[in-house]
Amino acid sequence: MCGICGIFGRNEPDTLEAMLTTLTHRGPDDSHVVTGDDFGLGARRRSIMDPNGGRQPLANETGSIWAVQNGEIYNYRELRARLLERGHQFATRCDTEILPHLYEDHGVDLPTQIDGMFAIAVWDSSRKTGLLARDRMGKKPLYYHQRGDALYFASELKALLKIPGFDRQVNLEALHHYLSFKHVPHPLSIFEGVSILPPAHRLIFRPGEEPEIQRYWEL
């Protein structure tokens, strides 16, 4: 288990560090943050794939595309071999590193190429585009909150409570479902303004536009 969090559309390193601190229990082996003019990505890691070299976030060769992942990509060896044949270069043996390279080749259709249990985030600096995706069965969680021109996201809802000025208003519809079913169905969460990305869906973020939420797989 690992924990990821990030911000699309703003550079708020202090907020990102506070969010990441709440996820320490998900990844006790390592913690790392990468920020740019209009994004930030953070990861708490339980080091399994390439323990010494697979520190997240990870980038493509030019550093224009960054990615983080919670989970495991089962077909990463086949994908890595295919990417190597196409001329991509890798610095680690970590499955997460294939994500920015797959994005170079497939763009926002990246989730259709991977098999596994995952919650991923990718930021494309050249196109100012952020991508979130969740695995087909929803094994790995991914919450998000939009505020103005920025999108905040994390593996656990409590990380989003670290956003300055976050208003902890209970979502009464979600509470109704929880009392009825002992479960809050997606895309609701127990707090107003926070959603969980449904299984087999992707979210595409571009500054100044409403996020696009799309199903990428059908049973």
Secondary structure, DSSP 8 states (H G I E B T S, - for coil): --EEEEEES---HHHHHHHHHTTGGG-BSEEEEEEETTEEEEEEE---SSTTT--SSEE-TTSSEEEEEEEEETTHHHHHHHHHHTT---S---GGGHHHHHHHHHGGGGGGG--EEEEEEEEETTTTEEEEEE-TT--S--EEEEETTEEEEESSHHHHTTSTT----B-HHHHHHHHHHSS--TT--SBTTEEE--TTEEEEE-TTS--EEEE----
